[in-house]
């Protein structure tokens, strides 16, 4: 059964303007049009819209969603990926809920929570043993190292939580692109590399395209460098090389 754009919007709980935009950018084009030129959506279009909305809720950009959906895989493949991503988010929210409950109980009875326990919910992972010393030997005389130390000293627990949330969402989207077989030099992968460069620039130090390309290249050959970006348990085979190639393609796109 074909649906008008208004019926499609009502069924999905979105606006007609949004559907027009998705059509204009090629993310969701209707199966056909009637004699008057009005859009007519088929059942397959409704299924694709559902996938778009699921991915959008998970934080994916529209170009990333398009790359995922057009990269192959049936509805079950996308639903399984979305289920896994949602499961990861649920587990993190459960950890945060438990931490809030523990802090609340301590506040009510006047207990003091040890510092390490207080911030455990913001990430149990720590840098590999000896990484900080090795990093300082490599970068300690650079302006970026001084910037990173200065900024880190001023961050609050809320800043660190936001930083980690951003990183984890970024890693989930990176994994999804790799699992969908999206090439490292595809626009969606380059956009993710650019997003990571800007995050480094915002949170840590001035990072131009050339520096980001060099840092990503280190991640392809040094496991400890890759571990600083992606927890080992979240890494996929070839992830270091994928990041290296995406950063290189992004730098080339920028003319560097």
C-alpha positions as CSV (number, residue, x, y, z in Angstrom):
1,X,0.0,0.0,0.0
2,X,1.4,3.4,-1.0
3,X,1.3,6.2,1.6
4,X,1.2,10.0,1.0
5,X,3.9,12.1,2.6
6,X,1.4,13.2,5.2
7,X,0.4,9.7,6.1
8,X,4.1,8.7,6.2
9,X,4.8,11.6,8.6
10,X,1.9,10.7,10.8
11,X,2.8,7.0,11.0
12,X,6.4,7.7,11.9
13,X,5.8,10.7,14.2
14,X,8.0,13.1,12.1
15,X,7.3,16.2,10.1
16,X,6.5,16.5,6.5
17,X,9.4,19.0,6.2
18,X,11.8,16.3,7.5
19,X,10.6,13.8,4.9
20,X,11.1,16.4,2.2
21,X,14.6,17.1,3.4
22,X,15.5,13.4,3.5
23,X,14.2,13.1,-0.1
24,X,16.3,16.2,-1.2
25,X,19.5,14.7,0.2
26,X,18.8,11.2,-1.2
27,X,18.5,9.6,2.2
28,X,14.9,8.5,1.7
29,X,13.4,8.9,-1.7
30,X,9.8,7.8,-2.2
31,X,9.1,4.7,-4.3
32,X,7.1,6.8,-6.8
33,X,4.8,9.7,-7.4
34,X,1.2,10.0,-8.4
35,X,-0.1,11.8,-11.6
36,X,-0.1,15.1,-9.7
37,X,3.6,14.6,-8.8
38,X,2.9,14.0,-5.1
39,X,5.2,11.6,-3.3
40,X,4.0,8.1,-2.7
41,X,5.8,5.9,-0.2
42,X,5.8,2.1,-0.2
43,X,6.3,-0.4,2.6
44,X,10.0,-0.6,1.9
45,X,10.3,3.1,2.4
46,X,8.5,2.9,5.8
47,X,11.1,0.2,6.8
48,X,14.0,2.4,5.7
49,X,12.6,5.3,7.6
50,X,12.4,3.2,10.8
51,X,16.1,2.3,10.3
52,X,16.9,6.0,9.8
53,X,15.2,7.0,13.0
54,X,16.8,4.2,15.0
55,X,20.3,5.3,13.9
56,X,19.5,8.9,14.4
57,X,18.5,8.2,18.0
58,X,21.8,6.5,18.5
59,X,23.6,9.7,17.5
60,X,24.6,8.9,13.9
61,X,24.8,11.8,11.4
62,X,22.6,11.7,8.4
63,X,25.5,11.0,6.0
64,X,26.7,8.2,8.2
65,X,23.2,6.7,8.2
66,X,23.1,6.8,4.5
67,X,26.4,5.1,4.2
68,X,25.3,2.4,6.5
69,X,22.0,1.7,4.8
70,X,23.4,1.9,1.3
71,X,26.4,-0.3,2.3
72,X,24.4,-3.5,2.2
73,X,22.8,-5.7,4.8
74,X,19.1,-6.6,5.3
75,X,16.8,-5.2,7.9
76,X,17.8,-8.0,10.4
77,X,21.5,-7.0,10.0
78,X,20.7,-3.3,10.9
79,X,18.4,-4.3,13.7
80,X,21.0,-6.5,15.3
81,X,23.6,-3.7,15.1
82,X,21.1,-1.3,16.6
83,X,20.3,-3.8,19.4
84,X,24.0,-4.1,20.2
85,X,24.5,-0.4,20.3
86,X,21.5,0.1,22.5
87,X,22.7,-2.6,24.8
88,X,26.0,-0.9,25.3
89,X,24.2,2.4,26.1
90,X,21.8,0.6,28.5
91,X,24.8,-0.9,30.3
92,X,26.5,2.4,30.7
93,X,23.3,4.1,32.0
94,X,22.9,1.2,34.5
95,X,26.4,1.9,35.7
96,X,25.6,5.6,36.0
97,X,22.3,4.9,37.8
98,X,24.1,2.6,40.3
99,X,26.7,5.3,41.0
100,X,24.0,8.0,41.5
101,X,22.1,5.7,43.9
102,X,25.3,5.0,45.9
103,X,26.1,8.7,46.1
104,X,22.6,9.5,47.2
105,X,22.6,6.9,49.9
106,X,26.0,8.1,51.1
107,X,24.7,11.7,51.2
108,X,21.7,10.8,53.2
109,X,23.7,9.0,55.9
110,X,26.6,11.4,55.8
111,X,29.2,8.9,54.5
112,X,32.3,9.9,52.4
113,X,32.9,7.9,49.2
114,X,36.6,7.3,48.3
115,X,37.7,9.3,45.3
116,X,38.4,6.3,43.1
117,X,35.0,4.7,43.8
118,X,33.2,8.1,43.3
119,X,34.5,8.4,39.7
120,X,34.4,4.7,38.8
121,X,31.1,5.2,36.8
122,X,32.9,7.6,34.5
123,X,35.1,4.8,33.2
124,X,36.9,1.9,34.7
125,X,39.5,1.8,32.0
126,X,43.0,3.2,32.7
127,X,45.9,3.9,30.3
128,X,48.3,0.9,29.7
129,X,51.0,0.6,32.3
130,X,53.9,2.9,31.5
131,X,52.0,4.8,28.8
132,X,52.1,8.2,30.5
133,X,56.0,8.0,30.9
134,X,56.4,6.9,27.3
135,X,54.1,9.6,26.0
136,X,56.0,12.3,27.9
137,X,59.3,11.1,26.5
138,X,57.9,11.3,23.0
139,X,55.8,14.5,23.2
140,X,57.0,16.2,26.4
141,X,58.9,19.0,24.7
142,X,56.0,19.9,22.3
143,X,53.5,22.7,22.6
144,X,50.6,20.2,22.4
145,X,51.8,18.3,25.5
146,X,51.9,21.5,27.5
147,X,48.4,22.4,26.3
148,X,47.1,19.0,27.2
149,X,48.5,19.2,30.7
150,X,47.1,22.7,31.3
151,X,43.6,21.8,30.0
152,X,43.5,18.5,31.9
153,X,44.3,20.3,35.2
154,X,41.2,22.5,34.8
155,X,38.6,19.8,33.9
156,X,35.9,18.9,36.4
157,X,34.3,15.4,36.8
158,X,31.4,16.6,34.6
159,X,33.9,17.6,31.9
160,X,35.5,14.2,32.0
161,X,32.1,12.5,31.8
162,X,31.1,14.5,28.7
163,X,34.4,13.7,27.1
164,X,34.1,10.0,27.7
165,X,30.5,10.0,26.5
166,X,31.5,11.7,23.3
167,X,34.3,9.3,22.7
168,X,32.2,6.2,23.4
169,X,29.5,7.3,21.0
170,X,32.1,8.1,18.4
171,X,33.6,4.6,18.8
172,X,30.2,3.0,18.4
173,X,29.6,4.8,15.1
174,X,33.1,3.9,13.9
175,X,32.5,0.2,14.7
176,X,29.2,0.4,12.8
177,X,30.9,1.8,9.7
178,X,33.6,-0.9,9.8
179,X,31.0,-3.7,10.3
180,X,29.0,-2.4,7.4
181,X,32.1,-2.5,5.1
182,X,32.1,1.3,4.5
183,X,35.6,2.1,3.0
184,X,38.0,4.2,5.0
185,X,38.1,6.8,2.3
186,X,34.3,7.1,2.0
187,X,32.8,10.5,3.0
188,X,31.2,9.1,6.2
189,X,34.5,7.7,7.4
190,X,36.4,10.9,6.6
191,X,33.7,12.8,8.5
192,X,34.2,10.6,11.5
193,X,38.0,11.2,11.3
194,X,37.4,15.0,11.1
195,X,35.1,14.7,14.1
196,X,37.9,13.0,16.1
197,X,40.4,15.7,15.0
198,X,38.1,18.4,16.2
199,X,37.5,16.6,19.5
200,X,41.3,16.5,20.1
201,X,41.5,20.1,19.2
202,X,38.6,21.0,21.6
203,X,39.6,18.9,24.6
204,X,43.3,18.4,24.4
205,X,45.5,20.4,22.1
206,X,45.7,22.3,18.8
207,X,45.5,19.6,16.2
208,X,45.7,20.3,12.5
209,X,45.1,17.8,9.8
210,X,48.8,16.9,9.4
211,X,49.2,16.2,13.1
212,X,46.0,14.2,13.2
213,X,47.2,12.1,10.3
214,X,50.5,11.3,12.1
215,X,48.8,10.4,15.3
216,X,46.3,8.1,13.6
217,X,49.2,6.5,11.8
218,X,50.8,5.7,15.1
219,X,47.6,3.9,16.2
220,X,48.1,1.5,13.3
221,X,51.5,0.3,14.5
222,X,51.4,0.9,18.2
223,X,48.7,-1.0,20.1
224,X,49.2,1.2,23.2
225,X,48.5,4.3,21.1
226,X,45.3,2.8,19.7
227,X,44.2,1.7,23.3
228,X,44.3,5.4,24.3
229,X,41.5,6.1,21.8
230,X,39.5,2.8,21.8
231,X,39.3,0.4,24.7
232,X,40.8,-2.9,23.7
233,X,37.5,-4.7,24.3
234,X,35.8,-2.4,21.8
235,X,38.4,-2.7,19.1
236,X,37.8,-4.5,15.8
237,X,40.5,-6.2,13.7
238,X,42.1,-3.7,11.5
239,X,40.7,-0.7,13.4
240,X,44.1,1.0,13.7
241,X,44.6,0.8,9.9
242,X,41.1,1.9,9.2
243,X,41.6,5.0,11.4
244,X,44.9,5.7,9.8
245,X,43.5,5.5,6.3
246,X,40.4,7.6,7.2
247,X,42.6,10.3,8.8
248,X,44.9,10.3,5.7
249,X,41.9,10.6,3.4
250,X,40.4,13.4,5.5
251,X,43.8,15.3,5.5
252,X,44.0,14.9,1.7
253,X,40.4,16.2,1.4
254,X,41.5,19.3,3.3
255,X,44.4,19.8,1.0
256,X,47.1,18.7,3.5
